[in-house]
Amino acid sequence: MHTTAQDHPTKAPDYFGPRAEDWSEYRNRALREGKKYLAAVDGILDVVREGRPLSEKEGRVPDSSVNAMISTGLFRAFTPVQYGGLEMDPASFFEGIMRIAEADSAAAWIAGQLNVHSFEIALMDERMQEEFWGESPDTRASSSYAPVGKFEPVEGGYRLNGTWTFSSGVDHAQWVILGGGDRTFVVPLGDTTVDQNSWDVQGLKGTGSKSVTLEDVFVPGYRTHMLIDTYNDANPGWAVNNRPLYWVSFLSLFNSTPANTAIGTATGGIETFIEQSRVRLTRQGTGAPAAQNPFLHLKVADARTRVRTVKDRHLKNWRELFDIACQGQEASPLERMRVRFEAADSIAASFESFAEIWPIAGAAASSSANPLQQTMRDLMAARNHGSAGKELAAGQYVKELFGLPPAPFSDFGTLSYYK
């Protein structure tokens, strides 16, 4: 069941007047932009693939890969049209990230994370938008939503101090979004110190998810976003971005983004496994070709089918959510919770499917030079991301299914329940 803005008295009515209009041409334009973007992505995959070893070695995606992604329009996918953005449909954007992930997991991860933050900026005060996109529609923000730093209200805004961790792609950002419990703060990267030695991991190494430290940094009030505004449909950005793309839930979009990298990584990994198995000989028994192993046949068929299934489901969900918005409606809480759970399940399925074929990949797969080894580590890291919490997402989904009260409304994690 879908609802309209008029069904919710808590919503700001002046934001939702245009919802009664025919948005079919808006939808068609968004799909056209998405189609052009996907064609452009296909043209950069060799560049991104060549940069994969450097991502792994240096702990950051190389500039060549980022520049190639900029050329596709990726970082203006959710930028409002008045700033030179594309406002493409989310499913097209997601599919492009999946394709990039087949070439380099880290490049796909930061592409998704850096760009999805533009969606939140579009929900904020117009002054924030002007500052953010004033010089370029490709402006990027990394984030660290966990409220681990300190902030205090002061006249005209807030004073921030402390260190925020795990800011993916921060080396390629101009701004950073920091969590503060019930709100987020947007800070120019120049006002922070990035700890280049803070990223020491084995999975998704190239994402460069480093720590940022702030010392007595003032953030004006208009550079903050109250997360509850999304739940109450009171985002100030709707005063200028009152269009279907921005009626889609930001938190649904945010929590669905990591699934794209996991799906693409598993897809690429399974295909690499198949390529290697075509020529690999077993080292036990007769030394027969690995491709003749009947146990391998079932595992490959299962893995490939499961990943393709979750990919199709994930993209279908986002086509439907965008269509709902373009009809002037909004997805019900049950629909949002289903999509939230299925996104987390997609990450789990991607990891588990590849893990099933790992034991028959051969000893060579453990070599650091073998892309299968990196694929395994990257999928393990993705499975540990907050958005991959299939268990928590299941509870949220089923509570809504049974009409039970939601979890306490307290921070970014629990907000994912509502929107």
DAHUQUI-V135170 format. One record per pair of residues at least 24 apart in sequence whose ideal C-beta (glycine too) atoms are under 6 Angstrom apart, sorted by the first residue. I is the first residue (numbers start at 1). J is the second residue. D is the distance in whole Angstrom. If there is no record, write none. Layout:
# DAHUQUI-V135170
<<I,J,D> <I,J,D>>
This chain:
# DAHUQUI-V135170
<<1,332,5> <2,324,6> <2,329,4> <3,330,6> <4,329,6> <10,232,5> <11,233,4> <12,234,5> <15,238,4> <15,242,6> <18,242,6> <19,328,4> <20,328,6> <23,244,5> <23,326,4> <26,244,6> <27,326,4> <30,87,6> <30,88,5> <30,89,4> <31,89,6> <33,86,4> <33,88,4> <34,88,4> <34,89,5> <34,92,3> <37,72,6> <37,73,5> <37,88,6> <37,96,6> <38,92,6> <38,96,6> <40,72,4> <41,72,5> <41,96,4> <41,99,5> <44,68,4> <45,103,5> <48,100,6> <48,103,4> <48,104,5> <48,107,5> <49,103,4> <52,104,4> <55,104,6> <55,106,4> <55,206,3> <56,205,5> <56,206,6> <59,199,5> <59,205,5> <59,208,5> <60,171,5> <60,208,4> <61,106,5> <61,107,5> <61,110,6> <61,206,5> <65,107,5> <66,172,5> <69,111,5> <70,138,5> <74,111,6> <75,115,5> <75,138,4> <75,140,6> <76,137,4> <76,138,6> <77,115,6> <78,118,5> <78,119,4> <79,118,5> <79,137,5> <80,122,5> <80,241,5> <83,133,4> <83,137,5> <84,137,4> <85,137,5> <87,245,5> <89,322,5> <90,318,5> <90,322,6> <91,315,5> <91,318,4> <91,319,5> <94,260,5> <94,318,6> <95,315,6> <97,260,4> <98,260,5> <98,263,5> <98,264,4> <101,261,5> <101,264,3> <101,265,5> <102,264,5> <102,267,6> <102,268,3> <105,261,6> <105,265,5> <105,378,4> <106,204,6> <106,206,3> <106,207,5> <108,261,4> <108,264,6> <109,204,6> <109,207,5> <109,261,5> <110,168,6> <110,169,3> <110,207,6> <112,257,4> <112,260,6> <113,168,5> <113,169,6> <114,140,4> <114,169,5> <116,253,6> <116,254,6> <116,257,5> <117,141,4> <117,143,6> <117,177,6> <119,250,6> <119,253,6> <120,250,6> <122,237,5> <122,241,5> <122,246,6> <123,235,4> <123,237,4> <124,225,5> <124,237,5> <125,222,4> <125,236,5> <126,240,5> <127,222,5> <128,222,6> <128,223,5> <139,174,5> <140,173,5> <141,173,6> <141,175,4> <141,177,5> <142,167,4> <142,169,5> <142,170,4> <142,173,4> <142,176,5> <143,177,4> <144,178,6> <145,179,4> <145,412,5> <146,179,6> <147,179,5> <147,180,5> <147,181,5> <151,180,5> <156,220,6> <157,218,6> <157,219,5> <157,220,4> <157,221,5> <158,219,5> <159,218,6> <160,214,5> <160,217,5> <160,219,6> <161,214,6> <161,216,6> <163,211,5> <163,213,5> <164,212,5> <165,211,5> <166,209,5> <167,212,5> <168,207,5> <168,209,4> <170,194,6> <170,210,5> <171,208,5> <176,212,6> <179,412,6> <181,411,5> <182,227,6> <183,224,5> <183,226,5> <184,225,5> <185,219,5> <185,224,5> <186,223,5> <187,219,6> <191,217,5> <202,377,5> <203,377,4> <203,378,5> <203,380,5> <203,381,3> <204,378,5> <204,381,4> <227,415,5> <230,419,5> <231,418,5> <231,419,6> <244,325,4> <244,326,5> <247,325,4> <248,321,6> <248,325,5> <249,336,6> <249,419,4> <251,415,6> <251,416,5> <251,419,4> <252,336,5> <252,339,6> <255,340,6> <255,343,6> <255,387,4> <255,416,5> <256,343,4> <258,385,5> <258,387,5> <259,314,6> <259,343,5> <259,346,4> <259,347,5> <262,347,4> <262,350,4> <262,382,5> <263,311,5> <263,346,6> <263,350,5> <265,378,5> <265,379,6> <266,307,5> <266,350,4> <266,353,6> <266,354,5> <267,307,6> <269,354,5> <269,375,4> <270,303,5> <270,304,5> <272,371,5> <272,372,6> <273,357,6> <280,362,6> <296,360,5> <299,356,5> <299,357,5> <303,353,4> <303,356,6> <303,357,5> <306,349,5> <306,353,5> <307,350,6> <307,353,5> <310,346,4> <310,349,5> <314,346,5> <333,400,5> <334,400,5> <337,396,5> <337,397,4> <337,400,5> <338,397,6> <340,393,5> <341,393,4> <341,394,6> <341,397,4> <344,388,5> <344,389,6> <344,390,4> <344,393,4> <345,390,5> <347,382,6> <347,383,6> <347,388,4> <348,390,5> <351,379,4> <351,383,4> <354,379,6>>
